[in-house]
Structure formats: C-alpha cells, structure tokens
C-alpha cells in the first residue's frame, strides 16, 4: 500500500506515520522547514506540497505519479489549530485543502480513499442544558473560527462527485508530544488548579494511539463516504479529570483558582478587540473562551464501534499514565 500522510511533522501526524510504515510505502507531507525530530525512520519518503499554489501542486503531483505512481490512501492531517491571524484558519484549513484536492483531480492522483482529519469542533459543543451527546445527524453549530473552517471543508468534500472521502472528527486528542493538555498537567504539577466558571464541564478524550487505530480501521474497512466522531467512549466531569490527573502526577494537593466566566469573557473580548487593531489574534480570545466555557463535549461513537469494530485500548487512566511517563522521560515535567 502506498500512503501519503500530510501534516506529518505534527503531534498527531508523526504517530500516523509510525503506524503507516507498518503497512507499506509511506510519504510524509511536510514543509521543508518543518522539524523531522519525531520522524526518524530510514524508509520514510518526504514531499513538500505547495498547497497555496494550485498550479505548482498539479505539476508536482504529475511528476510524482510518473516516478512513483499514485497513492492508494491519503490521510489529510494538515491544518492549523491555532494562529496569529484568525483568517488563517479558513485560508489553510479550507482553501489549501480545496487547492490540494483540485490538484489531485487534475493530476489524476485521486486515491482510493482520502481520510480527512476534521474535529469535533466542526459540530461545536452539545446542548449545555440537556447534556445530550452529539449525534451524526445533528445540525453542526461550530462556535469557533477553527470549527467553521473544518465544517466548511467537510461540506466541500460532500459536494464532490464520486470523491472517496472519509471524515473523522476526534474529540480532545492527548498523548506524548502534545502541548496543550501538557500545560494543564504542568500547572497541576506546580500545585495550581485553575478553572473557568463554577459548573463542571463534561469532557471526552481520545489517546493519540487510539485515534491512529480508528484511522486505519477506516482504511481497512474501506469506509468511503462515512463520517465518525472519535472518542474513547468515556465521559469525564472536569473535576474528576483533575483528580485523576493529580493522582497520576503524584500530587496530593493543588490550590483551586476559580475564575468567573463573565470575567474571562470580558478579558477575552477586550484582548480580541485591542489585538485586532494590530492584526493579530491573542492566546485568550473569543474562540478560546467558547471552548473553555462549553459544558458539553459528549459525542456518539456507536457508529464507529458498529461499522469499524473500534474499541479504545487506552482509557484515560492508562493513557494519562503513559503520557506523563513520556513527559517526565523527556524532561517536560
């Protein structure tokens, strides 16, 4: 099997590449300037696809086809999860993907399966009152620019005639090399427990190795034209998650720092306005506030289990333990 993994140098991408190498000839799509620290594989091939320049992408793909043939599977993991300019989400996550797909079609390089790594954010959080889990037939209601860019790309994929897409929407992905959940673990290790608001969130997770497992189950089952939420199947109260994380860190206590939602919202909106004058997006912004304050991140993974036979190998208890062990080994904690 010939496999292309885009966004290969990132946290998730490097794990996808590692498993893909067990299945055949693998090409890692990444910029020439990207780090290859987590891609130390002698049999791995590299390609730098000019997503912003469609004509150049077409020429490159035609050249690749002539030399190496077509890819059987493309796992499109390339995209932004954070950026300085909010418009970059649409430009990179949607426009670049659209350019890439059009280039694939023009170069006669459409694979047998195109696995698109979307996000639960494309649907937005679930109802905060009923706390019902999100279903595949629910109406998407993204509340972040990132989520909108992912949903826009999903809709584009569905609009194509006979294009062999599979859409995966993972919830919060954690694991070795990941930096956002790491910050929380690092803060807890310093005996601080910050939280927004006074009501608990209901959150879901997927360990990176289980996400990779779901990706390749979709390939093995040839789940073309299918869409799935990806989570480990458990729902955690944010307070219970903190208690588990403290246990795994060996922390007996942490000072709770509760910040009212209205205060965080006021700060986020003010920063957005002020930083907007200079054309940049602050770390704490409207989108980040919406994510941090959302109460319900439950999602229905029954279709994933039924269609693909998915079962998580890493419940949070096991995943956190392995993750923290890696952070400590690497000197992050």
N, C-alpha and C positions, 0 to 999 in steps of 0.2 A: 504494500500500500504506500502511495506517495501522499504525504501530508504537509500542508502549509499551516503554520501557526503564526498569526500576526500578533503584534504586541508581545513578542516572545521574551523580551528582556524584563518585563514587569513581574510583580509578585505572583499573580495567577499564571501568566504566560510561561514562566520558567518551569512551573510544575506540569503544565500541559505538555510542554516539550519533552520533559523527562519520561512521561508515560508514552507519548507518541513514538519515541525512539524504540520502544519495545514492540512496535507494530510495523515498522518499515522505514522507508526513506523519508527523512524529515527536513523541512526547510523552515528556518526561523526568520520571520519577517520583523526587521527592526532597523532603526536609523543607524547610519554609520557611526554616529556619535554616542549611541546607546551603550551602556555597560554590558559586558558579557560575563560578569562575575559569577552569575548563577547558571551559566550555560557552558560548563567546561567539558563538553562532550566531543571527542575527536571525530565522530561520524556525523556531526551536525553540519548542515549547509546553511548559509546565510544569504538573505536577499533584502535589499533596501528598495521598497516600493514607493514611488513618488505619488502619494495619494492626492496631493494638491494639484498635480499636473496630469490631467487625464491622458493627453496625447503621449506623454512620456511613459506613462504607465502601460498604455497599449503596446508601445514599441518594446518595452522591457518584457512584457508577458509573451509577446510573439517570439522574441529571441529565446526566452526560457523554454517555450514549447518546442522550438526547433532543436534545442540542445538536449533537453531533459524530458520532454513530454508533459502531459497535463497532470495536475494534482488530482488525486481521487477525492480527497477531503480537504476543505479549507475550514479551519477553526478561527473565526474572525474575533479576536480578543482585543484588537487595537482600539484605543479610545481614551478620552480624558475623564477622570473622576473629580479633578479639581483644576482650577486655572485662575490666572490673574484677571482675565477679561471674560465676563460671563458669556459673551457672544462666541467664545471659542468652543463652547460645548456643542453648539449647533454646527459650527464650521467643521470641527474634527469628527465628532460622533456621527453626524448625519451626512454633511456634504462630502467628506473624504470617503466614507463608506459607499455613498452613491457613485462617486467617481470610480472607485475600485470595482464595483460590480459592473458598471457600464464598460469599463476597460476589459474585464473578464469576458463579457459577452462579445465585444468587438474583436477580441483576440482569439475567440473560440477556445477559451480556457475555463468555461464554466465547469465546476467539478461535479461529481456525482452527489455530493452533499456539502452544503455551506452552513456551518453551525455558527449562529450569531449569538455572541455573549451579550445579552441585554442585562436587565436589572429589575429587581422588584420595584425600584423607584419609577419604572415606566408606568406602573399602575398607581403609585403613591400608596400611602398608608391606608389601612382599613378603617371602618367606621369606629370612631372613638367612644361611641355610646353603647352600641350593641356588642362591640368587640368581636364581631363575626370575622372569620378568616376570609381572605380574598379568594375568589373563585376565578377560574379561567374565563367564564362568561360574564364577569362583572365589567362594568364600564370603567376604563382606566381614568384615573384622576390624579395625574402627577402634579406635585406642588413644588418642584424644583426645576431649574433650567436643565440640569443633568437628566432628570427623569423625562422631561419633554423631548430632549434630543434623542433619547433611546426609543421613546414611543414613536417619534417621527420616522426613525429608521425602520422600526417594526412595520409600520403602515406602508412604507415604501416597498419592503420585501413582499408583503402580501399583494401589492398592486402588480407585481411582475407575473407574466405568463410563464408557467412551467419552470420557474426557478426553484431549485431543490433546497429550500431553506429549512432550518430547524432553529427555533428560538428558545433559548434558555434564560430564565430570569432568576438568578440567585439572590437570596437574601444576604444578610451581612456575612461576608467571607473573612475568615480569620485563619491564622496559621503562621509558621515560620516565615520571616522576611516581611510580613505585613506590618505597617507602621501606624495606622490609625488606632486599632484596638490596643496596640502596644503602648500608646501614650497613656491610655487609661490604666493599664497594668503597671506602668512605670509610676503613675501618680499614686496608685494604691500602695505600691511598694514604699512610697515616701510617707505613708500613713495619712493620706488625704483622700477623702471620698466625695468628690464634687457631684452635684446632681442639679438638674433643672426642674423646677416645679415640685409639687408635693404629692402628686399622684404617680404611682408606678407605671412604667411602660411595660408592654407585653412584646417581647422581642424574640426573634428567631435567628438561627445561625446555620452556617454550613462550613465545615472544615475544608480547607483547600483541597485536600486529597479526596474527599468525598465529592466535591464539585467536579474534579477531574474524572472520577469514577462515573458520574452522571453524564458527562460529556461523551465519554467513549461507549457508554451503554447506548446512547442515542445514535452513535455511529454504528455499533454492532447490530442494532435493531433496525437501522436504516429508517429512522423516524422522520422522514422528509414530510414537510407540511405540518409538523407538530409543534406545539408550544407548551412549555412547562415552567412552573415555579420550582425552584430548587432550594430545599432546606433539609435539615436533618430529621425533621418530624416532631421535635420538641418545642414547647413554648416556655419562655422564661420570664418571670417577673423580674424587673430590673434590680430590685433589692436582693432577690435570691441569686441573681447572676453575680452581684457584687460579693455576696457572702461566699459563693463558690470560688471566685477569683482570689479572694483573700486567703481562703483555705489552701489553694494550690500554691500561692505565693509564700505561705507560712507566716502570714500577717495576722496577729491576734487582735489588732485594733486599728481603726482609721477614723480620723475626725470628719464627721459629716459636714459638708458645706452645701447647704440647700439655697439655691438662688431662685427667687420667684420668676415665673415665666414672663410676666409683664416687664420686668427689669431687663432680662436677657433680650426680649423682643425690642425694647426701646434702644438698647445699645446696638443690636444688630442692624436695625433700620437706620440709625444715625450713622454708623460706620459705612453702610452701603451708600448713603447719600453723600457723605463727605469724600469717601474714596472714589465715588463715581465722578466727582469733579476732575479727578486726575486720571480717569480711565482705567482704574484697577478695581479688583474685587477683594475685599478684606477676608481674612480667615473666618471671622464670625460675621456672617451676612444673613440675609433673609432666608436663603435656601438652607443654610446650616441650622438656623433656628427652627425651621419647619421640620427638619429631620430629627433634631434633638428633642423637640417637644411633642412629636407624634406619639400617641399612646398605643397604637395597634399595628404591629408588623407581622400578624399571623397570615399564613398563606396555605392553600390547599395543595398538598403534594400527592394526593391519591392517584391522579393520572400518571405521575412519574413512577409511582410504585407499581401500578397496574400494567402500564404499557411497557416499561423498561425493566421491571423487576428490581427497582432501586431500593436498597436498604443501606442506611448510613453505617459505616464502620467506626466512625468517630463521634459518639455523643459528646456533648460539651465537656463533660467531666474528663474524658480521655483526651480529647483534642486540646483542651487548655493545658493539661499536664505536659503533653509533648511539645506544645508551643512554648511554654515557659521554660522548659528544659533547653530548648534551642536558643532562646533569648539569653539565657544565662551562659550557655556554652560560648556564644558569640560575643559576650561582654556587653550586651544591650542592657541587661539587668544586673 
